[in-house]
Amino acid sequence: MGLEHSIRVCLFDMDGVLTKTATVHASAWKQTFDALLRALSARDSRPFQPFDDVKDYEQYVDGKPRADGVRSFLMSRGIDLPEGKPDDPPTAETVQGVGNAKNEAFNDLLRTQGVERYEGSVRYVQAVRAAGLRTGVVTSSANCDAVLEAANMADLFDATFDGNDLREHDLLGKPAPDSYLAAARALGVEAAQAAVFDDAQAGVQAGRAGNFGKVIGVDRLGQREALFEHGADVVVTDLDQLLAAAR
């Protein structure tokens, strides 16, 4: 499986590792941020510079909890919005309102486009389960259950830890290791006995910060070197490669 014998649990990020929802997230972020940036440009007479759904997505929002992604991107543009409240409407020009607008856009795209899954990842998860390892999903998305059900993958995992759990337990999101550590504890192992699989720079950084037994970067966007720099032990373009290497 490309893992040490000491590994008993595999913890997978969802978007970009298991499911092809990273592009849906990127589209939803672009739709949301571009609408805000246009409004601010018209009101403040500032040039309109659209959200880059590759570079800005990777650097500022990929793998982070929704509100952290909003704050990170707005800071990069020198935009300061009030925090607001979690139940702010999507029209509110607050951090929480922008986050809710993104979530609304994502769910609209989810309904219209559906969810694809990475079949190589499905085969890998099935293989590690057949080998007796336990599996979990760790994602900052608050839509974890809906996405896994839509992708017909819900029965492949022993536990999930998502954005709703982060808020409930008041934990920091990636690149902090909190979510991965909480998932490992829920599955009854120490970090050294678990492997982390993530496609985001923030995700592999979280795995390294948590001192996990193995941190595997999944390069879907041509960021191999950046994944290594942020803490990956191994980088593959598809989890199938780990199975092939083990043969």
Phi, psi and chi 1 to 4 in degrees:
 res  aa     phi    psi   chi1   chi2   chi3   chi4
   1 MET       -    1.5  -54.5  -59.3  155.2      -
   2 GLY    75.5   21.0      -      -      -      -
   3 LEU  -125.3  155.3  -57.2  171.8      -      -
   4 GLU   -72.2  157.4  -74.6   73.0   10.6      -
   5 HIS   -65.9  -19.4  -67.8  -62.1      -      -
   6 SER   -75.6  -14.5   57.5      -      -      -
   7 ILE   -76.3  125.8  -59.8  -63.1      -      -
   8 ARG  -116.0  -16.0  -66.0  169.7   51.2 -161.0
   9 VAL  -136.3  139.3  164.2      -      -      -
  10 CYS  -114.5  126.3  -67.2      -      -      -
  11 LEU  -114.6  119.0  -59.6  174.0      -      -
  12 PHE  -111.9  131.4  -59.0   88.9      -      -
  13 ASP   -65.2  157.4  177.5   49.6      -      -
  14 MET   -96.0  -65.2 -177.3  174.8   68.5      -
  15 ASP   -67.2  118.6  -57.3  -42.0      -      -
  16 GLY    92.7  -17.2      -      -      -      -
  17 VAL  -105.9  -52.5  173.7      -      -      -
  18 LEU   -97.7  -40.0  -57.9  173.3      -      -
  19 THR  -124.4  154.0   59.1      -      -      -
  20 LYS   -89.7   50.1  -60.3 -179.0 -178.0 -178.8
  21 THR   -98.4   -5.0   40.4      -      -      -
  22 ALA   -59.3  -40.6      -      -      -      -
  23 THR   -68.0  -32.7   54.4      -      -      -
  24 VAL   -67.7  -43.9 -177.4      -      -      -
  25 HIS   -60.1  -46.0  -80.7  -70.6      -      -
  26 ALA   -60.2  -41.2      -      -      -      -
  27 SER   -64.6  -40.0  -64.4      -      -      -
  28 ALA   -67.4  -40.1      -      -      -      -
  29 TRP   -63.1  -44.1  -80.9  115.3      -      -
  30 LYS   -62.4  -45.3 -179.9  169.2  178.4   60.1
  31 GLN   -58.1  -43.4  178.0  179.6  -39.8      -
  32 THR   -71.5  -50.9  -58.4      -      -      -
  33 PHE   -67.6  -39.1  -81.1  132.3      -      -
  34 ASP   -63.2  -37.7  -79.0   -0.5      -      -
  35 ALA   -63.6  -42.9      -      -      -      -
  36 LEU   -66.0  -44.9  173.6   67.8      -      -
  37 LEU   -64.6  -36.6  -67.2  169.3      -      -
  38 ARG   -64.4  -42.8  -74.8 -167.0 -175.9   94.1
  39 ALA   -63.5  -44.2      -      -      -      -
  40 LEU   -66.9  -36.9  -65.3  176.8      -      -
  41 SER   -63.9  -44.1  175.5      -      -      -
  42 ALA   -66.9  -36.9      -      -      -      -
  43 ARG   -80.9  -36.1 -170.4  164.7   65.3 -122.3
  44 ASP  -106.0    4.0  -58.8  -23.4      -      -
  45 SER    56.7   38.7  -60.7      -      -      -
  46 ARG  -103.0  150.2   66.1  165.7   70.3 -162.3
  47 PRO   -60.9  142.4  -19.7   31.3      -      -
  48 PHE   -86.3  115.3  169.2   64.4      -      -
  49 GLN  -116.7  106.3 -178.5 -176.2   -7.5      -
  50 PRO   -65.9  159.0   24.2  -33.6      -      -
  51 PHE   -69.0  129.5  177.3   81.7      -      -
  52 ASP   -88.7  113.5 -171.5  -51.0      -      -
  53 ASP   -76.3    5.5   56.7    3.1      -      -
  54 VAL  -111.4  -64.7  176.5      -      -      -
  55 LYS   -68.9  -49.8  -66.9 -178.9  179.2  178.6
  56 ASP   -66.0  -37.7  -72.7  -27.1      -      -
  57 TYR   -61.5  -49.3  176.8   74.7      -      -
  58 GLU   -63.3  -42.5  -69.9  176.4   13.3      -
  59 GLN   -80.4  -35.4 -173.0  166.9   -2.3      -
  60 TYR  -112.7  -27.2  -58.9  114.8      -      -
  61 VAL  -124.8  -24.0  -58.3      -      -      -
  62 ASP   -60.3  124.9 -172.8   19.9      -      -
  63 GLY    83.2   -6.3      -      -      -      -
  64 LYS   -96.4  154.6  -62.7  178.8 -178.6  177.7
  65 PRO   -56.1  151.3  -25.9   35.1      -      -
  66 ARG   -54.3  -50.1 -162.8 -176.7  -51.4  141.9
  67 ALA   -65.4  -35.9      -      -      -      -
  68 ASP   -64.0  -38.6  -71.7   -9.1      -      -
  69 GLY   -64.0  -40.5      -      -      -      -
  70 VAL   -61.6  -50.0  174.0      -      -      -
  71 ARG   -60.8  -43.8  -63.8 -174.6 -162.5   97.8
  72 SER   -62.7  -47.2 -179.8      -      -      -
  73 PHE   -67.7  -44.6  174.1   69.1      -      -
  74 LEU   -62.0  -38.5  -66.6 -177.9      -      -
  75 MET   -61.1  -37.1 -175.1 -178.7  -62.7      -
  76 SER   -64.9  -23.4   76.7      -      -      -
  77 ARG  -102.0    4.7  -64.4  -66.3 -178.7   89.1
  78 GLY    70.2   29.1      -      -      -      -
  79 ILE  -105.9  128.5  -61.5  170.7      -      -
  80 ASP  -117.2  111.1 -175.2   22.8      -      -
  81 LEU  -111.9  150.5  -67.1 -176.8      -      -
  82 PRO   -63.4  154.3   20.1  -30.7      -      -
  83 GLU   -65.3  -44.2 -178.4   66.2   21.8      -
  84 GLY    76.1 -166.4      -      -      -      -
  85 LYS  -120.9  154.2  -61.0  178.4 -179.6  178.9
  86 PRO   -55.5  -27.0  -27.1   36.1      -      -
  87 ASP   -97.8   17.4   60.4   -8.0      -      -
  88 ASP   -58.1  142.1  -83.0   -1.7      -      -
  89 PRO   -68.2  157.1   25.0  -34.6      -      -
  90 PRO   -61.1  -15.5  -22.2   33.4      -      -
  91 THR   -85.8  -10.8   53.5      -      -      -
  92 ALA   -73.0  134.6      -      -      -      -
  93 GLU   -87.3   66.9  -71.8 -172.3    0.8      -
  94 THR  -132.8  165.0   63.6      -      -      -
  95 VAL   -57.3  -46.3  169.2      -      -      -
  96 GLN   -68.7  -37.7  -61.5  -65.0  -28.8      -
  97 GLY   -64.3  -43.4      -      -      -      -
  98 VAL   -63.2  -41.3  173.2      -      -      -
  99 GLY   -61.6  -40.2      -      -      -      -
 100 ASN   -69.0  -33.6  -70.0  -23.3      -      -
 101 ALA   -65.2  -40.2      -      -      -      -
 102 LYS   -63.4  -43.0 -175.8  -92.1  172.4 -179.9
 103 ASN   -63.5  -39.4 -167.7   51.3      -      -
 104 GLU   -63.7  -44.0 -174.3  175.3   86.5      -
 105 ALA   -63.6  -40.7      -      -      -      -
 106 PHE   -62.4  -46.2  174.4   78.8      -      -
 107 ASN   -66.8  -33.0  -79.5  -71.7      -      -
 108 ASP   -63.5  -44.7  -74.1  -17.5      -      -
 109 LEU   -67.1  -35.7  -69.1  169.1      -      -
 110 LEU   -62.0  -42.6 -162.1   62.0      -      -
 111 ARG   -67.3  -37.8  -75.9 -170.1  -68.5  -88.8
 112 THR   -86.0  -30.5   57.0      -      -      -
 113 GLN  -103.7  -21.6  -63.4 -177.8    6.7      -
 114 GLY    74.7 -168.8      -      -      -      -
 115 VAL  -130.7  129.4  179.7      -      -      -
 116 GLU  -100.7  154.6  -70.8 -174.8   75.0      -
 117 ARG  -121.6  157.9   62.9 -171.7 -164.7  176.1
 118 TYR   -86.1  110.7  -71.0  100.8      -      -
 119 GLU   -64.9  -30.3  -65.4  -58.8  -28.5      -
 120 GLY   -63.2  -36.9      -      -      -      -
 121 SER   -69.3  -38.7  -66.0      -      -      -
 122 VAL   -60.4  -45.3  173.6      -      -      -
 123 ARG   -63.1  -38.9  -72.8 -170.9  -71.7  -87.9
 124 TYR   -66.8  -45.9 -174.0   80.8      -      -
 125 VAL   -60.5  -42.8  174.6      -      -      -
 126 GLN   -61.7  -38.1  -70.0  170.7  -25.1      -
 127 ALA   -68.5  -43.6      -      -      -      -
 128 VAL   -69.2  -32.8  -63.6      -      -      -
 129 ARG   -67.8  -39.6  -72.4  178.0   67.7   84.2
 130 ALA   -64.6  -27.3      -      -      -      -
 131 ALA   -82.8   -1.3      -      -      -      -
 132 GLY    96.9    6.2      -      -      -      -
 133 LEU   -86.6  148.7  -80.7   66.4      -      -
 134 ARG   -89.6  156.1  -56.7 -169.0   75.9 -166.4
 135 THR  -132.7  146.8   55.2      -      -      -
 136 GLY  -144.7  158.1      -      -      -      -
 137 VAL  -111.3  131.7  176.6      -      -      -
 138 VAL  -127.0  112.4 -179.8      -      -      -
 139 THR  -143.8  148.6  174.5      -      -      -
 140 SER   -81.4   -8.3   58.9      -      -      -
 141 SER   -66.7  140.9  172.2      -      -      -
 142 ALA   -89.5    1.6      -      -      -      -
 143 ASN  -110.9   24.9  -57.4  -65.3      -      -
 144 CYS   -55.3  -52.7  178.1      -      -      -
 145 ASP   -61.7  -42.7  -68.5  -17.5      -      -
 146 ALA   -64.1  -40.4      -      -      -      -
 147 VAL   -68.7  -44.6  171.8      -      -      -
 148 LEU   -64.5  -38.6  -69.4  178.4      -      -
 149 GLU   -64.7  -44.3  -72.7  -71.4  -13.0      -
 150 ALA   -64.0  -31.5      -      -      -      -
 151 ALA   -88.9    0.9      -      -      -      -
 152 ASN    57.7   47.4 -165.2   27.1      -      -
 153 MET  -126.2    0.2  -62.9 -179.7   70.9      -
 154 ALA   -59.5  -31.0      -      -      -      -
 155 ASP   -82.6    3.8   61.4  -13.7      -      -
 156 LEU   -92.3   -0.3  -66.4  178.7      -      -
 157 PHE  -131.4  141.5  -57.4   98.6      -      -
 158 ASP   -83.1  -22.6  -60.4  -62.4      -      -
 159 ALA  -158.2  154.7      -      -      -      -
 160 THR  -131.0  148.4   61.9      -      -      -
 161 PHE  -137.4  113.5 -164.9   96.5      -      -
 162 ASP  -126.3 -169.8   65.7    7.7      -      -
 163 GLY   -59.5  -32.0      -      -      -      -
 164 ASN   -65.3  -39.1  -62.8  -50.2      -      -
 165 ASP   -67.6  -37.0  -63.5  -56.3      -      -
 166 LEU   -58.0  -46.8  -81.3  174.0      -      -
 167 ARG   -67.3  -41.6  -74.2 -169.1  -64.6  -85.8
 168 GLU   -62.1  -39.4  179.9 -179.1  -15.9      -
 169 HIS   -97.9    3.1  -62.3  -74.0      -      -
 170 ASP    55.2   50.1 -164.9   26.7      -      -
 171 LEU  -106.2  156.5  -62.1  177.1      -      -
 172 LEU   -78.5  146.1  -64.7  174.2      -      -
 173 GLY   -85.6  176.0      -      -      -      -
 174 LYS   -57.4  141.0  -54.5  169.1 -171.9  177.2
 175 PRO   -84.2    2.6   31.4  -36.8      -      -
 176 ALA   -66.6  148.3      -      -      -      -
 177 PRO   -83.4    1.3   31.7  -36.3      -      -
 178 ASP   -51.3  -47.7  -60.5   29.2      -      -
 179 SER   -67.3  -41.5   55.2      -      -      -
 180 TYR   -66.4  -39.8  -84.4  122.8      -      -
 181 LEU   -65.2  -40.3  -69.8  171.2      -      -
 182 ALA   -64.5  -39.7      -      -      -      -
 183 ALA   -66.4  -40.0      -      -      -      -
 184 ALA   -61.5  -44.4      -      -      -      -
 185 ARG   -61.6  -40.9  -74.0 -166.6  -62.6  -91.0
 186 ALA   -63.1  -27.5      -      -      -      -
 187 LEU   -97.3    7.4  -70.3  170.4      -      -
 188 GLY    80.1   26.0      -      -      -      -
 189 VAL  -131.6  161.0  -62.2      -      -      -
 190 GLU   -81.6  162.2  -59.4  -66.3  -31.2      -
 191 ALA   -56.3  -37.5      -      -      -      -
 192 ALA   -64.3  -18.0      -      -      -      -
 193 GLN   -98.6    9.3  -62.3  171.4  -62.6      -
 194 ALA  -125.5  148.2      -      -      -      -
 195 ALA  -109.8  141.9      -      -      -      -
 196 VAL  -109.6  134.6  164.2      -      -      -
 197 PHE  -123.7  114.5  -58.6   76.0      -      -
 198 ASP  -146.7  147.3 -149.8  -59.5      -      -
 199 ASP  -102.5   -6.9   70.1  -46.5      -      -
 200 ALA   -99.7  147.3      -      -      -      -
 201 GLN   -58.4  -40.7  -63.6  173.3   29.6      -
 202 ALA   -64.2  -33.3      -      -      -      -
 203 GLY   -71.0  -46.1      -      -      -      -
 204 VAL   -69.0  -31.1  -64.3      -      -      -
 205 GLN   -64.0  -38.5 -173.2  174.8  -18.1      -
 206 ALA   -64.5  -41.9      -      -      -      -
 207 GLY   -62.0  -41.6      -      -      -      -
 208 ARG   -69.5  -41.5  178.3   54.0   53.8 -132.7
 209 ALA   -63.9  -29.3      -      -      -      -
 210 GLY   -86.1    1.0      -      -      -      -
 211 ASN    57.3   45.0  -65.5  -45.2      -      -
 212 PHE   -73.8  155.4  -78.8   84.0      -      -
 213 GLY   -63.1  -29.3      -      -      -      -
 214 LYS  -153.1  136.0 -167.9   86.6  166.2 -175.1
 215 VAL  -123.0  114.4 -180.0      -      -      -
 216 ILE  -112.1  119.8  -63.4  176.2      -      -
 217 GLY   -88.3  138.4      -      -      -      -
 218 VAL  -112.4  109.5 -175.7      -      -      -
 219 ASP   -91.7   96.0  179.9   20.2      -      -
 220 ARG   -96.9  -15.4  -52.4  -72.8 -167.8 -167.6
 221 LEU  -123.3   17.1  -60.2  171.2      -      -
 222 GLY    71.7   39.5      -      -      -      -
 223 GLN  -122.1   39.9   50.9  178.5  -18.1      -
 224 ARG   -52.7  -53.1  175.3 -176.9  174.7   84.4
 225 GLU   -64.7  -38.6  -66.8  -53.4  -42.8      -
 226 ALA   -64.6  -36.6      -      -      -      -
 227 LEU   -66.0  -41.3  -68.9  171.7      -      -
 228 PHE   -61.9  -44.8  -85.3  123.6      -      -
 229 GLU   -62.5  -30.0  -70.8  169.2    4.8      -
 230 HIS   -91.3    1.0  -77.8   75.9      -      -
 231 GLY   126.7    2.5      -      -      -      -
 232 ALA   -69.7  138.5      -      -      -      -
 233 ASP   -80.6  -37.1  -63.7  -52.3      -      -
 234 VAL  -137.4  144.9  175.7      -      -      -
 235 VAL  -127.2  128.3  175.6      -      -      -
 236 VAL  -127.5  160.4  -64.5      -      -      -
 237 THR   -93.0  -15.2   56.0      -      -      -
 238 ASP  -156.3  142.4 -168.3  -81.0      -      -
 239 LEU   -65.0  -20.1  -64.1 -172.2      -      -
 240 ASP   -54.7  -31.1 -109.2    1.1      -      -
 241 GLN   -62.1  -31.4  -65.9  173.5    4.9      -
 242 LEU   -68.5  -35.6  -63.3  170.2      -      -
 243 LEU   -69.1  -41.4  -67.2  176.4      -      -
 244 ALA   -63.9  -38.7      -      -      -      -
 245 ALA   -68.4  -25.6      -      -      -      -
 246 ALA   -83.1  -11.9      -      -      -      -
 247 ARG   -75.5      -  -67.2 -171.3 -172.9  109.1
